[in-house]
Amino acid sequence: MSKRYYEENFKKQIVKIYNQGNHTYRELSEQYDIAPSTVRQWVMRYNNTQSFHAEDNRSEEEKELIELRKKLKQLEMENDIFKASGTTTREKVDLIISNREKYSISAMCKLLEVSRSLVYYHLSKEPSAPSKEEKIIEKHIKEIFRLSKNNYGTRKIKVELRKLGYRVSRKRIARIMRENSLVSNYTVAQYKVHKTKSNDANIPNLVNRDFDNRDKLEVAVSDLTYVRVGYRWNYVCTLIDLFNREIIGYAAGEKKDAKLIEEALLKVNYSLKDIKIFHSDRGKEYDNRLIDDILEAFEIDRSLSNKGNPYDNAVSEATNKIMKTEYIYQNEFETLEDLELGLAEYIYWYNNLRIHGSLDYLTPVEYKKLFTRDMKNVA
């Protein structure tokens, strides 16, 4: 069985989740399909030295033992190769090529006084196998796809590969994906949301479809979506900051009502005083004193879509569609608790790890950090 490859960023996230104290090695093993001993090794190494590399976590005795083994390997090679010192150059080259998996080509060439270029010339005449780079790129593509929860297509995988230093065409990525049966969740058919009664309150549309180039927390947009839990419909409410498309608040519940929206608002991980405008569609659940009290207390202006115009809340609806495609349709929920636990993990991934085309292929958190740094430099 071939050794599995994990990106360092993925390892860090696993360590962070473990360090929060809510998961055991066994639970993380089952959730992410990683051996418990591997998770334990990552946690111990990274918490000890902030590095996953074995050489950074070795004791002085272990380092000394490795050096001794290297010297023994050198002596073993000299003993094996020395008998060929009196043969012809061609025989020496054949001997080096036949032992290249066992010893270093450079070391054998030095010992037998043979030019490395001559050895590599003969190697180039052998039938070619898949290149080392091709195998590495294939591993990266499979890992990027897995970390995207099977959501990324060729465009986003190309962006992630570029971050790793590889320039790979989408055509080549598509071929590798086909060869490895990597099919994006976006091939799954979508469902239509049911129509609801309208909120006829005399509140203007302050956003007016101007979704881009907004300041941080200038506008928070909200929408609800349906989720099947057991044999009943449950609901999820999300709040998105138009500045960086980050999901800043969310809630799941059995009822599509104002309490669900209130819970989402009160779970926002920023000060509500910083939100300038709260925008939603005209669903009746948004027309409630609970919502008005919160908005009034924190002096947040209210904005409503025009009646019968879903495009007025396009960002929020698009975000919920993404969430349903990437998360909800890919899982079955027996209880509301199942939904809430998975939702928390998905939203963390959505905000911190998922790249967004509308943000120049940055994550919402990366975009926010970049903007904050740029503002400090201007100041």
N, C-alpha and C positions, 0 to 999 in steps of 0.2 A: 504493500500500500504506500502511495506517495505521500510525502509530508505536506500538510496543509499550510498555506501561506496566509498570514494575517498582517494587515497594515498596522503601523505603529499607532496611528490615531484611533483605530478600532480597539487596540489593546488598552489604551489610556481610558477610553470610555467605559470599558468593562471594569477597570480598576476603580474609576470614579463611582460607578454604580455600587460596587462592593463596599467601598469606603463610607457610603452613606449609611450602612448598617442595616439595610432592609432586605438583603439577599445573602444566602449562603453560597458556598462554592457549588454545591449540588444544584441549587436553583438556577444559578447563572449557566451552569453546564447544560441543563435541560432547555433553557430558554434560547440559548445561542448556539447549541450544538457544538460545544467545546468540551474536551475532557476535563473533569474536575481538577486533575493534577496540573493541567496546563493553566487553568484560571488561578490556582493557588500559586504557581510559579510566577505568573505575571504580577500578582499582587505583592508577593514577598520581594521580588526584585525591584519593582518600581517604587514601592514604599521605602525600600532600603537605600537605593542609590539614584532614583529618578531615571533609571535606565532599564531597558529590557534585555540589553546585550549581556551575554554570559561573561564576556571578558571583564566587564565593569563590576561584576558581582563575585569574582573569584577571590579567594583568600591567597596570601603569599605562598602558602604551601601548595595550593592548587596550581599557581602560576609556575612554581619551581618544577612541579611534576610534569607539566606540559612541556617545559624546556627540555627536560630529560628525555621525554618521549620523542621530541624532534631530533635530538642528537642520536638516539637509537635508530630512528628511521633513516637518518643520513648514513649511519654505519651499515645498516641493512642494505641500502641501495648500493653503496660502494662495493659491498661483498658480492651482490648479484651482478652488477654491471662490470666490475673490474675484469672478469674473465673474458670480456669482449674487447679489451683494450688492444689486442693484437690483430683483430679482424679487419676486413676492408671497410671503407667508408660507407658503402651501401649496406653492409651487414649491421654496422653501428646504427644507421638511420632506422633500419627495420626493427632493431632491438629497442630503440627509444620509442618508436611509435607503438610497439606492442606492449610497452610498460607505462604508457602515458597516463593510464587510469590509476596506476600505483604510485608513481613518482613524478616529480616536477620535470617537465621537458627542459626547462632552463638548467636545472641542476644536473640532469643527465648529459646535456650537451657540453656543459662545462667540464664534467668528469671525463668524458670521452673525446673532448676537443673537437666537437662537431659544430658547424654553424647552425644556429637556430633557424635561419632563413631557409636552409636546405631542408631541414625537417618539416617546416611548415609548407614548403613547396610540395613535398611528397604527400603531405596531409591534404592539401587542396585538390589533389588528383583523386582522392577517395570519394565514393558516392556521398553526396551531401544529405545530412539529416536535418530536421527542423532546427533552425538556429536557436542559440541560447536566448537571444533577444525576443524571438517569437514566442518561446515558452514563457518568458517573464511577462510579456505583454498579455498573453492569454491568462496567466495567473491574476494579473492586475484587473483585467476585464471581469473575470469571474468574481473577484473579491469586491470590486466596485458595485457590480450588479447585486451581490448578496447584501452589502451594506446599505444599498438603496431600497432594500426590502422588495426586490424584483420590480422596481418602478422605472429605473432609468433606461432610456433608449440610446441610440448611437450618438445623438447630439451631446447629451450630458456626460456620457462615458468619455467622449472625445475631450471634453473640457477637463474632466478629472485626470485623464491620462496626461494632458498637457501640464497640469500642476506637478505631476511626478517626473516631468522631463521627457515625455514621449510624444512625438508628433505622429499620430496615426489617423489615417483617413477613415471616414464613416463607413465607406465600402468595406474596408478591411475589418473594422469592428463588427459590422453586420455579418461578415463571413464567419468570424470566430464565434459570434453569438449563435449563429445557426448550427455550427459544428458542435456546440456544447448545449444545444437546446435551451438557450436563455431567451425566454419570451416575456416581454414586459406586461405588467398588469393592465396597461392601457389598451390591450386588445380585448378586454372584457367589456361587454355591452353595459351601457349606463341605464339608470332608471329615472323616471320623471317624478318630480315632487308634486304632491297633491295641492290643489288650489285651496286657499283659506279665505275667510271673510276679511274685508278691508277695513283699515283704520282711516276714518274720514276726518281726523283732526286737522284743524287749519294751521298746519306747520309747514314752513317752506323747505325746499330742497337746497340747503346751503352748499352742499358738495357739488351738485350740478355736473356729475360725471367727470369732475376734475380730480382724478385719482393719483396723478403723478406729481413729483417734486413737492411733496408735502413735508413739513417739518416733523421732527420726532413728536409723536403723540398729539399732533395737531388735529387729526381725525381718526377716530376709532369706529370702524364699521362692523355691523353685527348681522347675523342671520341664523336661522335654525334649520336643522335637517333631520330626517327620519332614520331610525336604526331599528332593525328587527332584533329583539331580545327575547329568547324563548319563542313563545307563540304570540307575543304582543309587540306593538310599536312603542319604542322609547324615542327620546329626542336628545339632540346635542345642540348647544348654543355656543357659538364662537365669537370672539371679538378680535379684530385684526387692526394693527396699526398701519395706516396707509404709507407711512414713511419707509418702512422696510419689510412690509408684508408679514411681520411677526405675529403669531397668535399670542396675544398678551393675556387673554382670559378665556375660560371655557367652563362648561358645566354639562352634565348628563343627568337626565331624569325621566321618570315615567310619564310626566305630564308636560304638555306644550303650553306653558303658562308664564306669567310674569315672574313667578318665583324662580324659575329656571334662569331667566335673564338676569334677575337680581343676583343670583349666586355667581353667575359668570362675571358680572361687573365687580362684585366684591372680592373675587379671586384674582383680579388683575394684579400682576406682579410689579406694578409701578404705582406711584401716588396718583389717585384719581384727580387730584388738583391739577395735574399736568395735562390732562386731556381737555382739549378746547371744544371739540365737536363730537357728539355721538350720533352716528347715522345708521338708519335701518330701513327696511321696507315698511309697508303699511299693514303688516300682520296685526290682528287684534290683540295678540299677547303683548305687544309693545305699547299699547294704549292702556296704561295702568298707573295708579298712584304710586305703587312701589318704585317704579322706574323714575317717575317724576321727582319723587323725594330725593333719590340719590343724585340725580342731575342738578337739582336745585341746591342741594347741600354743598356740592363741589363746584358749583357755578359752571356747569358744562352745558353748552348750547345744544339744542335738539335739532336734528335734521331728518326729514323723511323723504323717501323716494316719491316721485310722482305716481299717481294711481295708474296701475296697469303697465308700468315700465320697469321690467326686471333689470334692464341694463343700467338703471340708476344705482343699483347696488351690486354691480358686476364683480368687483373684487371679492366681496364676501361670498357671493354665490359660487364663484370660481374656486375659492379656497375650499369650500365645503364639498364641491365636486371632486377636487383632488383628494381630499381626505377620504371620501367614500371609495374612490377608485383604488387608492394605495393602501388603505387600512380596513375600512368597514367591509367592503366586498370580499376581502381576503380572509375574513375570520367569521366564526360563529360564536354568539354570545348566549350563554345559558342564563346569566343573571346580570343585573345592572352593575354589580361589583366587577364582573369580568370586563364589561365595557369600559368602566372607569379606569381600571388598572392598565388596560391596553392603550387607552386614549392618552393617558399621561406619558407613556413611553413614546407613542407615536408623535405627540406634540413636541416633546423634547427633541426627537430626531428631526422633525420638520423645521424647528427653529435653529438648531445648532449644527446639523449635519447635512441637511438636504439643500443642494444648490438650486437656485431659482433663475430661470432665463430672464425674468424682468429685472433682476438685480445684477446683471452682468455675470451670471453664474457664480455668485457668492451666496452663502447662507444668510438668513436675516440677521443673525448675530454678527457674522463677519462684516456685513454691510454697515451695521450700526457702529462697530468698533472702528472701521475705516473712516466713516463720516466724523466720528468724535475726534479721531486723531487729526484729520484734516482741519477741523475747526480750531483745534488747539494750535496747530501750526500757523493758521491765519492770524490768530490772536497774538 
